[in-house]
Amino acid sequence: MNRFLGLKYKLESSDNFDNYMKAMGVGLMTRKVGATVSPVVELKKEGDTYVLTSTSTFKNMTTKFQPGVEFDDETADGRKVKSIITIAGDTITEVQTDQNGKVSTIERTFSDQEIKMVLKVDDVICTRVYKLQG
């Protein structure tokens, strides 16, 4: 994973994101805004802690985590969740559980040119592709 540290990837394509957000209980206005922004994602490391940032005109998010350690987090739409993130090879897998017990999984697979992000909740699957920025 270290070879991807400090690289920036910008959202290029998104498939089924509105249905994913709807299944997560995200309101209409937030879904409309969320569908129009193209966040830039970057992974850094501070000691034993990874720092995953997502910046956009809508909202900037920073997630600090140690692999395998559960932590409290907040989603872009303000929901409180418990998250646990693991790393296997070039894939970061995040499992989020909200206060109602709804579980979602976010897999981010890094490569030299892109991050493929697959989001799953219930029977809804969303794929978002981020391309490496020059």
Salt bridges, closest charged atoms under 4 A:
ASP18 OD1 - ARG31 NE 2.97
GLU42 OE2 - LYS44 NZ 3.99
GLU46 OE1 - LYS64 NZ 3.77
ASP72 OD1 - LYS82 NZ 2.81
GLU74 OE1 - LYS80 NZ 2.77
ASP77 OD2 - ARG79 NE 2.93
ASP90 OD2 - ARG3 NH2 3.22
GLU94 OE1 - ARG108 NH1 3.01
ASP112 OD1 - ARG3 NH1 2.78
GLU114 OE1 - LYS131 NZ 2.65
ASP122 OD2 - LYS102 NZ 2.76
